[in-house]
């Protein structure tokens, strides 16, 4: 080990320069692998967390509106230890005073119930005590991205037009009441940001009574009931138990895994992750070749010293061990530096993504770069890199062990 480290010590020579260059391979290989795998691990976890935070763990619905939602939510809460909140989803046309408009979906909620089910209250931009999580029938909450896109702010008033109510009036031939019945003025009281473009760009939040009015429903009706349960992973198990309840057997009960089709997303990401691992490990193999080339140059430069070692009785196995230790040291040092570089890159990942512009929020369904450090994956990368670099040093080590001491001393004499 002493000789292995002595041969690698920084010196003003060509060997030292080659040593530094050979370190770049493991550094880049490990750094890129750590960044890519950590981001791939973070995508499903962060997406899952955001989806469940805005929506619900379990959704109860029917082919039509749910009648008397208070009785139904009370029954669910008392029998399944879950928090329940009635919800109505209403397609609307949001129009500014100057005429600019966007087609959106209004999610009608009861704030006091929704506060126990979703995490919307934690997504609000204005969390001052004077602006608590409350909502009146003439008020709405829109996303920060939608406010930026339409140049809206808190306090502005907008019109919400109801295509559903317009259709009903047209079918009943009450055309004269269209302008009075199908639209109403609402005031923006807060902004939210969920981190999901498909939510921020397409949803607004209104009071349940307002959404029911726009959908032409009664005040005690709703479209869905959203549930929050203590243990997220038991959503499918609890939904199966709810199907056995006689009062709920005719309803459509959907856990969050089936509602968002998250299993297919996991399968896609795992395939991408395995492919990335396979491709990027070729970088590590290239790094091992670089380490082997460095050690081969060391063997040529140190031929005289190797000859002296063998002449003094050092065995070929010891010579092999010296150069294999060199490969292991280079691999370990490159791995540690690569890990440090990868972690630093992940800390500033959003700035790096903005600088190079390679993160597509629409494609990845998140407007920021997620990350999750999996110790098993990181240790696998580090261990494999050290092993590959160590194995790569075996060829120059075998060449060094075969050096003839007499010819080595004569050629260098």
N, C-alpha and C positions, 0 to 999 in steps of 0.2 A: 504494500500500500504506500509505503514511503517513496519507493522508486516511481510508482505510478503517478503520484501527486507531483513528484519532482519533475518528471517529464512534461507535466501540464502547467507548471508554474509560469506565470507571465514573464517573458523575457523579450529582449529586443532582437527577435530573430524571426525567420520565415515560419518556423513551427508555431510560435505564439500567434501570429496572424492567422494561420490555418486553423488554430484552435478556436479563435474567436468566430471565424466564418462558419466552422462546423457547428457551433452552438446555435446559429440562426435556424437551422432545420428543426431541432426539437422545440425551440421557442415558438416558432410560427405554427408548427403542427399542433402542439398542445394548446396554444392560445386560441387558434381558430376552432379546434374541437370543443373547447370549454365554452366559447361564446355561442357556437351554433347549437350544441346540445342543450345548454341552459335555456336558450330562447325557445327551442322546440319543446322543452319540458314545461316552460312557463305558459305557453299558448293555451293548452286545454284547461289548465288550472285557473288561469285568470279569466278566460272566457266563461267557464263554468260559474265562477264566483260572481261575475258581472250579470250573467243571465238570471241567476237565482236571486241576486240582490234586487233587480228591478221587477222581476215577475214573482213567481211563487214556487214553492216546493211541489204542491199538488193543485190541480185545477179541476173544479167540478162544474160541469156544463150540461146542457140538454139541447135538443133539436130546436127549441124555442126559448123565450125568456123564462127565467126562474121566478116563480110566484112567491110572495111573502118571504123575502130573503132573510128577515130577522129570525123567523122560526127555524129556518134551515141552518143558518150559521150557529144559532144557539145549540141545536141538536148536535152538530159536528163538534163544536168546542167542548161540550159536556161528555161526549162519548169517545173522542179520539185524542184528547189532550193536545189540540191544535188551535192556533189562532186563525180565524176566518175573516175574510173581508169581501164584500160584494163589489163587483166590477162590471162596468158596461163599456164596451168598445164601440166607438162611433166614428165612421168616416166623415170628415168635415173639410170644408174649404175655408182656410184662414185668409182673411183679406185685410190689408192695411187701409188707412184712410186715403192714401194716394192711388189705391187700386191694385197694387201688387198682391199676389196671392200664392198660396201653396196648398196642395192637397195633402192632408195629414190624417192621423187617427187620434181622436181624443179618448183618453183613458179616464173614465169616470170613476171616482173613488169616494169613500167616506174617510176623511183624514184620520179621525180617531181610530178607525179600524185598520186602515192601511199602515199606520205607524207601527202596528204589532206584527205585520205580515211582510212587507217589503222594506228595503233600505233606502227608499226614495228620500226620506227626511235627511239622511246623511249625504245625499248627492246635491242638496240645495246649495246654491252659491252664497246666498245671504242667510247666514245662520245666527244673526243677531237676536238677542232675547226679545226685542220689540217686533220681530218678524218670525213668530213661531210657526210650526208646521200646521197651518190652518188654511182653509179654503172655503169661500162662500160660493153660492150658486152662480154668481156673476163674475167669478174670478177664475183665472187659469194660470198654470205654470208651464213655461216652455223651456226648451234646452238652450244652453249657451250658444251652441253652434247655430241653431236656428235663429236666435236673436242676432248673431253676427251676420248671418246670411241675409236676413230681411231688414237689418238696421233697426231692430226693436230694442226696447229697454224696459226695466221695471216701471210701472205706472202708465205705460202706453195702453191705448184702447184699440181693440181689433174686432172685426166681425167674424162670426163663425156661421157658415152656411151649411145646412143639413141636406145632403142629397137624398137621404132616406125619407125625410119628412116631405121634401119636394115631390118625390115619387108618389107618396101616399096621397098628397093633395091633388096631384094630376090624375091619379086613378079615380079619386072621388069627384073630379071635375070642379073642384073649388079653386079655379085658377085665379080668381080675384084676391085670394088671401095668401098667395104665394110669397110676396115680399114681406108680409107681416109675420107669417108663421114659420118660414124656413130659415130665418137668420136672427141673430141676437148679438148684442154688443157685450164684450167681456174685457176685463182689465187684467193686465199682466201683473201679478203680485210677487213673482219670484222666478228664478232661473235654476235649472239643474244641469248636471253633467254626469252621465252614467259611464262614459268611456267606451260605449258601444255605438259606432256610427249608425247601425241600423235602427237603434232606439232614438238617439239624439236627433237624427235627421227626419224622422217620420212620426214621432209621438209627441203629444202634448198631454197635460194632466188637467182635468177639470173636476168639479164636484159631481157626484153620482146623479144628483137630481137634474143638473144641467145636461149631462149626457143622456139621461132618460128622456128629457124633454126633446132633445135633438133627434133621438131615435124613436120618438112617439111611443114611449113606454110609460107605465104608471110609476109613481114614486117609490112603491114598495117592491118593484121588480128589478131584475138585473140580468145580465147575460151569463156571467160566470161568478163563481165563488173561489177566491184564491186562498190557499191554506199555507201556513208556516208551521213546520214541525221541529222539535228539538234536535233530532238527528237527521241530517240531510240525506245520508246514504240509505235510510230506511223508507224513503218515499215510495218505492215500488211495493214494499211489504205492507205499508199502511194502506196504500190504495187498494190492494187486494182484500184487506180486511173490510174496507169501506164498502166494497162490492157485495159483501156478505150481509150488510145491514139492510133489512127489508125496506127502510125508508129511502135508501140511497141506491138500491139495486138497479133502478131504471135510468140512473144518471150516467153520464160519461165522465169517468174519473181518470185523469191523466197525470202521472208523476212527471217531474221536470225532465227526467232522462228521455222519456218518449216524446214529450212535447217539443224539445229542442233538437231531437235526433243526435244527442251528444255522443252516442256510441260510435256512429259512423265517423264523426269528427276525430274521436280517439284513434280509430283504426287508420284513418288517413294520416294523422300526425305520426303514429308509430311507424308506418311504412316509410314516411319521409325521413324520420329519425334514423331508421336502420340503413336506408340508402345513404344518408349523409355520413354515418359512421363508416360505412364500407368505402366510400369515395375518399373521405378525409384521412383515413388511415394510410392511404397511399402516400400522403404527405409525410407521415411519420416514417414510412419505409424509405422515402427519399432522404429524410434526415439521417436515418441509419447509414445509408450509403455515403453521405457526407462525412459522418463520423469515421466510417471505415477508411475513406480516402485520407482523412487527417492522420489516422493512426498508421496508415501505410507510409505516409511521408515521414512520420516519426521513426518508423522502423529503418527507413533509408538513412535518415540523419543520425540515428543512434546506433548504426551498425557496429562501430568500434566499441561502444560501451556494452552492447549485447555480447560481442565477442569476448570482452574482458570478463563479464559475468559468467559466461559458459566456461571460460578457461579456469576460473576460480572455483568451479564445481557447482554452480547453480544449475538445477535440473531444467529440462525443457518445459516441464509442467509449471514450474515457477515463472519462467519467461512468459508462457501463455497467460498465466494468472495476472502478471503485471499489466499486460496490454488489455486484457478483458476488464480489469479494474479501471483502466483509463476510459474504456468505452462506457462503463457503468457510471463513472463520475461525470463524464460529459453528458450522458443521457439524463442523469439526476439533476445536474445543474441547469440544463436546458429545460427540463420539465418544470422545475420550480420557477424559473424566470418566465416561462410561458404561462404558467398558472397565474402568476402575479399580473402579467400583462393582460390576460383574459379577464380577470376579475376587475381590473381598472377599466377596461373597455366596457364591461357590463355595467359598471357604476355610471358611466357617462353614455350609455347605450342610446338614449333618446337624442342626445346632442349629436352623436355619431350618425344616427339614422337621418337626422335633419340635414346634416352636412352633406351626406352623399345621396340623400333622397331615394333610398332603396326600400323604404317601408310603405307598403300600400295598405292604408287603413281599411279600405273597402274589401280588399281581398282577404286580409287576415282578421277582419271583424273587430279590430281593436285600434284605437287611435294613438296608441303608444306601444313601445316594445316591451313585452312581458319577460320575466325571467324567473326561473326556479332552479335553485342549486340542489342537485341530486347527488349526495355524497357517493353513492355506489357508482354512478356514471363517471364522476370526476376521478375517483380512485382507480377505476378501470382504465381510464385514459392515461393517467400518470404511470400506473404499474406497467401497462402494455408498452408505453414509450420507452421506459427504462429497460425493459426486457429486450425490445427490438434493437435498441442501440447497443446493448451489451452483446447480443448475438451477432450484430453487424461487425463488432470488433474481433470476432473469432478468426476471421480470415487473415488479417494482418498479424494477429497473435500467433497463428500457426506458421506463418512465414518467418516471424522472428524466432520461433523455436527451432526452425530448420537451419538457421544461420550457422555456417561452419566457422568456429572461432579462429582457426589458423588463417583462413582466407580473409576473414573480417579484419584481423589485425594487419595482415599484409596489404590489403587494399586501402586501408586508411593510414598506413604507415608513411 
